[in-house]
Amino acid sequence: MYARVSNIPGNHVKQVLELLENISDEGLQEMKGVYVLVDEKKENLLTITLWDSKEKVESSLPAAKTVFKEVEKITGHPVESKHYEVAFKK
């Protein structure tokens, strides 16, 4: 299993969550799950999307970049994203 972890800075939590709830899943249909974490001060979000394979996470990157651009319009900050292999799951 693989994951894309994205950091979304800024205190626009409500607006970003609304955007994420309403995005098209085009290019993201293969996603196996998503977690959105918010810090206590509501100044930063982390998203973790899960994928069956490295190829699927990489092939979804164009769709993810489209979402990142919309998020960046809201927050005024770039979205930082990295891919990881899931080494442990319980």
C-alpha positions as CSV (number, residue, x, y, z in Angstrom):
1,M,0.0,0.0,0.0
2,Y,1.2,3.5,-0.7
3,A,0.2,7.0,0.6
4,R,0.3,10.6,-0.5
5,V,0.8,12.9,2.4
6,S,0.0,16.5,1.8
7,N,0.6,19.5,4.1
8,I,-1.9,22.4,3.7
9,P,-0.9,25.4,5.8
10,G,-3.2,28.3,6.6
11,N,-6.2,28.9,8.8
12,H,-8.8,28.2,6.1
13,V,-9.8,24.8,7.5
14,K,-13.6,25.1,6.9
15,Q,-13.2,26.3,3.3
16,V,-10.6,23.6,2.5
17,L,-12.8,20.9,4.0
18,E,-15.8,22.1,1.9
19,L,-13.7,22.0,-1.2
20,L,-12.4,18.5,-0.4
21,E,-15.9,17.2,0.2
22,N,-17.2,18.5,-3.1
23,I,-14.3,17.6,-5.5
24,S,-14.8,15.4,-8.5
25,D,-13.3,12.0,-8.0
26,E,-12.1,11.9,-11.6
27,G,-8.6,10.5,-11.6
28,L,-9.0,9.6,-7.9
29,Q,-11.3,6.6,-8.3
30,E,-8.6,4.1,-7.3
31,M,-8.1,5.8,-3.9
32,K,-8.6,3.3,-1.1
33,G,-9.1,5.9,1.6
34,V,-8.4,9.4,2.8
35,Y,-7.7,10.9,6.2
36,V,-7.7,14.7,6.9
37,L,-6.0,15.8,10.1
38,V,-6.3,19.3,11.6
39,D,-4.1,20.7,14.3
40,E,-5.5,22.0,17.5
41,K,-5.2,25.7,16.5
42,K,-6.8,24.9,13.1
43,E,-3.9,26.4,11.3
44,N,-2.7,23.4,9.4
45,L,-4.2,20.3,7.6
46,L,-2.6,17.1,6.6
47,T,-4.2,14.8,4.1
48,I,-3.3,11.2,3.8
49,T,-4.6,9.3,0.7
50,L,-4.1,5.6,0.4
51,W,-3.5,3.6,-2.7
52,D,-3.0,-0.1,-3.6
53,S,0.2,0.4,-5.6
54,K,2.9,2.9,-6.4
55,E,1.7,3.1,-10.0
56,K,-1.8,4.1,-8.8
57,V,-0.6,6.8,-6.5
58,E,1.6,8.2,-9.2
59,S,-1.1,8.0,-11.9
60,S,-3.4,10.0,-9.7
61,L,-0.9,12.9,-9.4
62,P,-2.4,15.0,-12.2
63,A,-5.8,14.9,-10.6
64,A,-4.3,15.7,-7.2
65,K,-2.4,18.7,-8.6
66,T,-5.7,20.1,-9.9
67,V,-7.1,19.8,-6.3
68,F,-3.9,21.4,-4.9
69,K,-4.3,24.4,-7.2
70,E,-7.8,24.9,-5.9
71,V,-6.6,24.6,-2.3
72,E,-3.8,27.1,-3.0
73,K,-6.4,29.6,-4.3
74,I,-8.1,29.4,-0.9
75,T,-5.1,29.4,1.4
76,G,-2.6,31.5,-0.6
77,H,0.0,28.8,0.3
78,P,1.5,26.0,-1.8
79,V,0.6,22.4,-0.9
80,E,3.6,20.2,-0.1
81,S,3.1,16.6,-1.0
82,K,5.2,13.4,-0.7
83,H,4.6,9.8,-1.5
84,Y,5.4,7.0,1.0
85,E,5.2,3.2,1.1
86,V,3.0,2.1,4.0
87,A,5.3,0.0,6.1
88,F,2.9,-0.9,8.9
89,K,-0.8,-1.1,9.3
90,K,-2.8,-2.7,12.1
